[in-house]
Amino acid sequence: MPITVNLDVMLARRKMRSKELAERIGITEQNVSLLKSGKVKGVRFDTLALICEALDCQPGDILEYRDDDAANEPARRARG
């Protein structure tokens, strides 16, 4: 998947545990774990906003787009 979740990186930078984040934003530790592992198909904007507020960061600090299919880049550029 081209979207990478860097929540574990931000937690480490802020020296915060998943349990503390879960308590601050009102979700379970299990849901924080699922977010950290990237095993979710989506995240609500209000949850993302609470995470950003708790970690004093921007959504781009947590979510990152990586083109896993870089080998097809020349073909994509040629098309359009």
C-alpha positions as CSV (number, residue, x, y, z in Angstrom):
1,M,0.0,0.0,0.0
2,P,1.4,3.4,-0.9
3,I,0.3,5.0,2.4
4,T,2.7,4.5,5.3
5,V,1.7,5.3,8.9
6,N,4.5,6.8,10.9
7,L,2.5,7.0,14.2
8,D,5.1,4.9,16.0
9,V,7.8,7.4,15.0
10,M,5.9,10.4,16.3
11,L,5.1,8.6,19.5
12,A,8.8,7.9,20.0
13,R,9.7,11.6,19.2
14,R,7.3,12.8,21.8
15,K,8.3,10.1,24.3
16,M,4.7,9.0,24.6
17,R,3.4,5.5,24.9
18,S,0.4,4.2,23.0
19,K,-1.5,3.9,26.2
20,E,-1.1,7.6,27.0
21,L,-2.2,8.6,23.5
22,A,-5.2,6.3,23.7
23,E,-6.3,7.9,27.0
24,R,-5.8,11.4,25.6
25,I,-7.8,10.9,22.5
26,G,-10.4,8.5,23.8
27,I,-9.8,5.4,21.8
28,T,-8.6,1.9,22.9
29,E,-5.0,0.9,23.0
30,Q,-5.9,-1.8,20.5
31,N,-7.1,0.8,18.0
32,V,-3.9,2.8,18.4
33,S,-2.0,-0.4,17.8
34,L,-4.0,-1.1,14.6
35,L,-3.3,2.5,13.4
36,K,0.5,2.1,14.2
37,S,0.6,-1.1,12.2
38,G,-1.3,0.3,9.2
39,K,-3.9,-2.4,9.5
40,V,-6.8,0.0,9.2
41,K,-8.5,0.9,6.0
42,G,-9.2,4.4,7.1
43,V,-9.1,6.9,9.9
44,R,-11.7,9.6,10.7
45,F,-10.6,13.1,10.4
46,D,-11.7,14.0,13.9
47,T,-9.5,11.1,15.2
48,L,-6.6,12.3,13.1
49,A,-7.1,15.8,14.4
50,L,-7.1,14.6,18.0
51,I,-3.9,12.6,17.4
52,C,-2.2,15.6,15.8
53,E,-3.3,17.8,18.8
54,A,-2.0,15.3,21.3
55,L,1.3,14.8,19.5
56,D,1.7,18.5,18.4
57,C,2.2,17.5,14.8
58,Q,0.6,17.7,11.3
59,P,-1.2,14.9,9.5
60,G,1.8,14.7,7.1
61,D,4.0,13.8,10.1
62,I,1.9,10.7,10.6
63,L,0.8,9.7,7.1
64,E,3.2,9.4,4.2
65,Y,2.6,8.6,0.6
66,R,5.3,6.3,-1.0
67,D,5.0,5.2,-4.6
68,D,5.5,1.5,-4.3
69,D,5.3,1.1,-8.1
70,A,8.2,3.4,-9.0
71,A,9.2,1.0,-11.8
72,N,6.1,2.0,-13.7
73,E,6.9,5.8,-13.4
74,P,8.2,6.3,-17.0
75,A,5.0,4.6,-18.3
76,R,2.8,6.8,-16.3
77,R,4.6,10.0,-17.4
78,A,4.3,9.0,-21.0
79,R,0.5,8.5,-20.6
80,G,-0.1,11.7,-19.1
